[in-house]
């Protein structure tokens, strides 16, 4: 079934695209979240009018992501306190959620934990690189220092 995407949907398309979607995927995922509408004639006419608005919105979102990436890249490092045993091995791993919370404290900006990806697992004391993928073409990187404590 042909649908018009109202918002960007990962692995499917960008807002305003006309894509082919399985009826069940549309009914159970896209429609309840208001991510897409069926591609009827009226919807196609409205789409033409909305394309300019969507382009402006996408440009603003992209610019905001670029500015946030610059702020993240400007961070020297973020310190996290964690309980550690002998040899500096942590009692648990540092999760994406904890990294996102530390970023929120440092920058006062809410960042989804799914966008934060450590380059390697954080299971010991030390310094680690963490990537933040804000958009498909906008990425940032910062260093996290895992210190003994808490």
Order of alpha helices (4+ residues) and beta strands (2+ residues): beta-beta-beta-alpha-beta-alpha-beta-beta-beta
